[in-house]
Amino acid sequence: MTSDLGNDTVMLSNRILFFISFEHVFCLLNMNSFKKKVYLLTFIAVILVILNFSASIFDENAINASKLDEIYTRKFLGHKCNCQASNLDRSTIRRDSFDANGIDSADCNCKQQTRILLLAAMRTGSSFLGKLFAENDDVFYLYEPGRLLMTYLQRENSTSNLLESKLLDIISNIFQCSFTDMDFYVKALNRMPVPLRRLEIPATVTNGICDGYNTSTDDFIRCQPISKSFISLVCTNKKHVVIKTIRINNLNLLRGPIQNKNVKVVHLIRDPRGVIASRLLLVPLVRKRMRLEKRKFFDITDVTNDLKSIMRNYCSNWLKNMQIGHQMIRFKNNYVALRYEDVATHPVKTINALYNELGIGSVPYKVKTWIEENTHFSSPTGRISWLYTTKRNSSANAESWRSKMSLELVEYVQNLPNCEEFMELAGYKKVGNLSVMMDPSETFIGKPLAKEYNKQLI
């Protein structure tokens, strides 16, 4: 943060000196000898003053750079323990444990951090699940670091093939509370308005770092820029680290983090019929055509070849991931398959079971309050922005595809080779006819078929 400021200051000083030099040389050429000497001396004096002033700024920035994290740690985090960031949690100590000189007189209570990766796909309810961790004050939560990485790689004209491998490296580092190679991420974070910064890393939006109150967003007005080392300190002061991603499709790629860093994977699954209905809602041309044709249901004609390919890949990848997670020894104790429909219909019960499975204690009151306030929300008429929020009538949303899709489209999705097997394994029932599909007393959310998959929290 301060190094960027120093570089900007140097560039500004150089530009000022260049223009002053050019102007003064021009004047010297048009003056007599005595005036030239006086003017030259004055010119040199001005340069010395500017250089001296610049040096004082750099010195001050250097001091601020070295003290900033220490000040933030003491004022906002409580205490910096001598724990290894790669393995341990720096537990927060009461502020009154500092003596008059600001030196901590208490002992550190360092313990193992819990590391959790939420592995999901687009439109599977991952943002909703993520909030059930983000609202927990003991959790350092990162929302989709791959999104900013992808933007950065595109800006740098880097090949998209680098995304997955680079993202795996970043995730591995974050689980060690290391942000060494994430300059692009921190710069983007510091440019964000407060609500977006809270979405990315909620723990970096707190009193002391942020101030003011915005009535329209019910949030702070502004937040101070933060450094990589400060984010690392915030991370190490939390008991659990949770990262959400929708940009990794192969569970096998996570063998390293799971084995070497004891990462637990929560594999979020959703009925492919619900996935395709949610995706179609995002296509403006489809919505426009439905209005013109006065249709209430998505039809097979709305599904492009690209979307058909996406659905085949989703079912194929998620089927393989379920098989790998439950059958391979290296994953068995670090893998939890979780259906979105169970989170949506019974959020409190399901999140209680999930927290227990992950070994991160009981669900805090704050999380339960958020569930109560955000799972009974009806979408506003005529607005599309609600599709990107976490506010839902979650129980109704679990099987909302039944009222949005034609029977022909439903049958197409559930009869795709990979989707058929995936649905059977995950416990989703197939639709037989239109009357059953539209019967509100019926449900197509069943139990997992095989006993070896009863580990799922449903």
Buried (B, 14 or more C-beta within 10 A) or exposed (E): BBEEBBEEBEEEBEEEBEEBEEEBEEEBEEEEEEEBEEBEEEBEEEBEEBEEEBEEBBEEBEEEBEEBBEEBBBEBBBBBBEBEBEBBBBBBBEEEEBEEEEEBEEEBEBEEBBBBBBBBBEBBBBBBBBBBBBBBEBBBBBBBBBBBBBEBBEEEEBEEEEBBEBBBEBBBBBBBBBBEEBEBBBBBBBEBBBEEBBBBBBBBBBEEBBEEEEEEEEBBEEBBBBBBBBBBBBBBBBBBBBBBBBBBBEBEBBEEBBEEBBBBBBBBBBBBBBBBBBBBBEBEEBBEBBEEEEBEBBBBEBBEEEBBEBBBEBBBBBBBBBBBBBEEEEBEEBBBBBBBBBBBBBBBEBBBBBBEBBEBEEBBEEBBEBBEEBBEBEBEEEEEEEEEEBBBBBBBBBBBBBEBBBBEBBBBBBEBEBBBBBBBBBBBBBBEEEEBBEEEEBEBBBEBEEEEBEBBBB
